[in-house]
């Protein structure tokens, strides 16, 4: 996903007149944010589960 984001950013820089490239950057950025939030929740669950096991 990071590579897709980097490629999209490069395309947006290479074609500043084409709004679709910037929109793609925003879509991927939002997807990364959602994944980060999901991973954070999972890590919190693991943390609490491991504390309960002690």
Phi and psi in radians as a Rosetta constraint file:
Dihedral C 1 N 2 CA 2 C 2 CIRCULARHARMONIC -1.089 0.35
Dihedral N 2 CA 2 C 2 N 3 CIRCULARHARMONIC -0.709 0.35
Dihedral C 2 N 3 CA 3 C 3 CIRCULARHARMONIC -1.126 0.35
Dihedral N 3 CA 3 C 3 N 4 CIRCULARHARMONIC -0.721 0.35
Dihedral C 3 N 4 CA 4 C 4 CIRCULARHARMONIC -1.046 0.35
Dihedral N 4 CA 4 C 4 N 5 CIRCULARHARMONIC -0.734 0.35
Dihedral C 4 N 5 CA 5 C 5 CIRCULARHARMONIC -1.099 0.35
Dihedral N 5 CA 5 C 5 N 6 CIRCULARHARMONIC -0.789 0.35
Dihedral C 5 N 6 CA 6 C 6 CIRCULARHARMONIC -1.108 0.35
Dihedral N 6 CA 6 C 6 N 7 CIRCULARHARMONIC -0.727 0.35
Dihedral C 6 N 7 CA 7 C 7 CIRCULARHARMONIC -1.146 0.35
Dihedral N 7 CA 7 C 7 N 8 CIRCULARHARMONIC -0.694 0.35
Dihedral C 7 N 8 CA 8 C 8 CIRCULARHARMONIC -1.130 0.35
Dihedral N 8 CA 8 C 8 N 9 CIRCULARHARMONIC -0.724 0.35
Dihedral C 8 N 9 CA 9 C 9 CIRCULARHARMONIC -1.101 0.35
Dihedral N 9 CA 9 C 9 N 10 CIRCULARHARMONIC -0.704 0.35
Dihedral C 9 N 10 CA 10 C 10 CIRCULARHARMONIC -1.129 0.35
Dihedral N 10 CA 10 C 10 N 11 CIRCULARHARMONIC -0.742 0.35
Dihedral C 10 N 11 CA 11 C 11 CIRCULARHARMONIC -1.085 0.35
Dihedral N 11 CA 11 C 11 N 12 CIRCULARHARMONIC -0.693 0.35
Dihedral C 11 N 12 CA 12 C 12 CIRCULARHARMONIC -1.127 0.35
Dihedral N 12 CA 12 C 12 N 13 CIRCULARHARMONIC -0.647 0.35
Dihedral C 12 N 13 CA 13 C 13 CIRCULARHARMONIC -1.244 0.35
Dihedral N 13 CA 13 C 13 N 14 CIRCULARHARMONIC -0.670 0.35
Dihedral C 13 N 14 CA 14 C 14 CIRCULARHARMONIC -1.248 0.35
Dihedral N 14 CA 14 C 14 N 15 CIRCULARHARMONIC -0.481 0.35
Dihedral C 14 N 15 CA 15 C 15 CIRCULARHARMONIC -2.276 0.35
Dihedral N 15 CA 15 C 15 N 16 CIRCULARHARMONIC 1.171 0.35
Dihedral C 15 N 16 CA 16 C 16 CIRCULARHARMONIC -1.113 0.35
Dihedral N 16 CA 16 C 16 N 17 CIRCULARHARMONIC -0.362 0.35
Dihedral C 16 N 17 CA 17 C 17 CIRCULARHARMONIC -1.368 0.35
Dihedral N 17 CA 17 C 17 N 18 CIRCULARHARMONIC -0.278 0.35
Dihedral C 17 N 18 CA 18 C 18 CIRCULARHARMONIC -1.699 0.35
Dihedral N 18 CA 18 C 18 N 19 CIRCULARHARMONIC 1.846 0.35
Dihedral C 18 N 19 CA 19 C 19 CIRCULARHARMONIC -1.130 0.35
Dihedral N 19 CA 19 C 19 N 20 CIRCULARHARMONIC -0.455 0.35
Dihedral C 19 N 20 CA 20 C 20 CIRCULARHARMONIC -1.092 0.35
Dihedral N 20 CA 20 C 20 N 21 CIRCULARHARMONIC -0.544 0.35
Dihedral C 20 N 21 CA 21 C 21 CIRCULARHARMONIC -1.187 0.35
Dihedral N 21 CA 21 C 21 N 22 CIRCULARHARMONIC -0.721 0.35
Dihedral C 21 N 22 CA 22 C 22 CIRCULARHARMONIC -1.161 0.35
Dihedral N 22 CA 22 C 22 N 23 CIRCULARHARMONIC -0.644 0.35
Dihedral C 22 N 23 CA 23 C 23 CIRCULARHARMONIC -1.118 0.35
Dihedral N 23 CA 23 C 23 N 24 CIRCULARHARMONIC -0.685 0.35
Dihedral C 23 N 24 CA 24 C 24 CIRCULARHARMONIC -1.111 0.35
Dihedral N 24 CA 24 C 24 N 25 CIRCULARHARMONIC -0.704 0.35
Dihedral C 24 N 25 CA 25 C 25 CIRCULARHARMONIC -1.029 0.35
Dihedral N 25 CA 25 C 25 N 26 CIRCULARHARMONIC -0.792 0.35
Dihedral C 25 N 26 CA 26 C 26 CIRCULARHARMONIC -1.128 0.35
Dihedral N 26 CA 26 C 26 N 27 CIRCULARHARMONIC -0.701 0.35
Dihedral C 26 N 27 CA 27 C 27 CIRCULARHARMONIC -1.062 0.35
Dihedral N 27 CA 27 C 27 N 28 CIRCULARHARMONIC -0.832 0.35
Dihedral C 27 N 28 CA 28 C 28 CIRCULARHARMONIC -1.159 0.35
Dihedral N 28 CA 28 C 28 N 29 CIRCULARHARMONIC -0.696 0.35
Dihedral C 28 N 29 CA 29 C 29 CIRCULARHARMONIC -1.034 0.35
Dihedral N 29 CA 29 C 29 N 30 CIRCULARHARMONIC -0.778 0.35
Dihedral C 29 N 30 CA 30 C 30 CIRCULARHARMONIC -1.123 0.35
Dihedral N 30 CA 30 C 30 N 31 CIRCULARHARMONIC -0.673 0.35
Dihedral C 30 N 31 CA 31 C 31 CIRCULARHARMONIC -1.111 0.35
Dihedral N 31 CA 31 C 31 N 32 CIRCULARHARMONIC -0.726 0.35
Dihedral C 31 N 32 CA 32 C 32 CIRCULARHARMONIC -1.107 0.35
Dihedral N 32 CA 32 C 32 N 33 CIRCULARHARMONIC -0.745 0.35
Dihedral C 32 N 33 CA 33 C 33 CIRCULARHARMONIC -1.083 0.35
Dihedral N 33 CA 33 C 33 N 34 CIRCULARHARMONIC -0.767 0.35
Dihedral C 33 N 34 CA 34 C 34 CIRCULARHARMONIC -1.080 0.35
Dihedral N 34 CA 34 C 34 N 35 CIRCULARHARMONIC -0.766 0.35
Dihedral C 34 N 35 CA 35 C 35 CIRCULARHARMONIC -1.106 0.35
Dihedral N 35 CA 35 C 35 N 36 CIRCULARHARMONIC -0.712 0.35
Dihedral C 35 N 36 CA 36 C 36 CIRCULARHARMONIC -1.085 0.35
Dihedral N 36 CA 36 C 36 N 37 CIRCULARHARMONIC -0.749 0.35
Dihedral C 36 N 37 CA 37 C 37 CIRCULARHARMONIC -1.131 0.35
Dihedral N 37 CA 37 C 37 N 38 CIRCULARHARMONIC -0.731 0.35
Dihedral C 37 N 38 CA 38 C 38 CIRCULARHARMONIC -1.106 0.35
Dihedral N 38 CA 38 C 38 N 39 CIRCULARHARMONIC -0.776 0.35
Dihedral C 38 N 39 CA 39 C 39 CIRCULARHARMONIC -1.106 0.35
Dihedral N 39 CA 39 C 39 N 40 CIRCULARHARMONIC -0.668 0.35
Dihedral C 39 N 40 CA 40 C 40 CIRCULARHARMONIC -1.093 0.35
Dihedral N 40 CA 40 C 40 N 41 CIRCULARHARMONIC -0.738 0.35
Dihedral C 40 N 41 CA 41 C 41 CIRCULARHARMONIC -1.106 0.35
Dihedral N 41 CA 41 C 41 N 42 CIRCULARHARMONIC -0.748 0.35
Dihedral C 41 N 42 CA 42 C 42 CIRCULARHARMONIC -1.098 0.35
Dihedral N 42 CA 42 C 42 N 43 CIRCULARHARMONIC -0.751 0.35
Dihedral C 42 N 43 CA 43 C 43 CIRCULARHARMONIC -1.125 0.35
Dihedral N 43 CA 43 C 43 N 44 CIRCULARHARMONIC -0.655 0.35
Dihedral C 43 N 44 CA 44 C 44 CIRCULARHARMONIC -1.100 0.35
Dihedral N 44 CA 44 C 44 N 45 CIRCULARHARMONIC -0.761 0.35
Dihedral C 44 N 45 CA 45 C 45 CIRCULARHARMONIC -1.053 0.35
Dihedral N 45 CA 45 C 45 N 46 CIRCULARHARMONIC -0.771 0.35
Dihedral C 45 N 46 CA 46 C 46 CIRCULARHARMONIC -1.055 0.35
Dihedral N 46 CA 46 C 46 N 47 CIRCULARHARMONIC -0.728 0.35
Dihedral C 46 N 47 CA 47 C 47 CIRCULARHARMONIC -1.069 0.35
Dihedral N 47 CA 47 C 47 N 48 CIRCULARHARMONIC -0.843 0.35
Dihedral C 47 N 48 CA 48 C 48 CIRCULARHARMONIC -1.184 0.35
Dihedral N 48 CA 48 C 48 N 49 CIRCULARHARMONIC -0.672 0.35
Dihedral C 48 N 49 CA 49 C 49 CIRCULARHARMONIC -1.109 0.35
Dihedral N 49 CA 49 C 49 N 50 CIRCULARHARMONIC -0.704 0.35
Dihedral C 49 N 50 CA 50 C 50 CIRCULARHARMONIC -1.238 0.35
Dihedral N 50 CA 50 C 50 N 51 CIRCULARHARMONIC -0.572 0.35
Dihedral C 50 N 51 CA 51 C 51 CIRCULARHARMONIC -1.211 0.35
Dihedral N 51 CA 51 C 51 N 52 CIRCULARHARMONIC -0.632 0.35
Dihedral C 51 N 52 CA 52 C 52 CIRCULARHARMONIC -1.188 0.35
Dihedral N 52 CA 52 C 52 N 53 CIRCULARHARMONIC -0.517 0.35
Dihedral C 52 N 53 CA 53 C 53 CIRCULARHARMONIC -1.281 0.35
Dihedral N 53 CA 53 C 53 N 54 CIRCULARHARMONIC -0.304 0.35
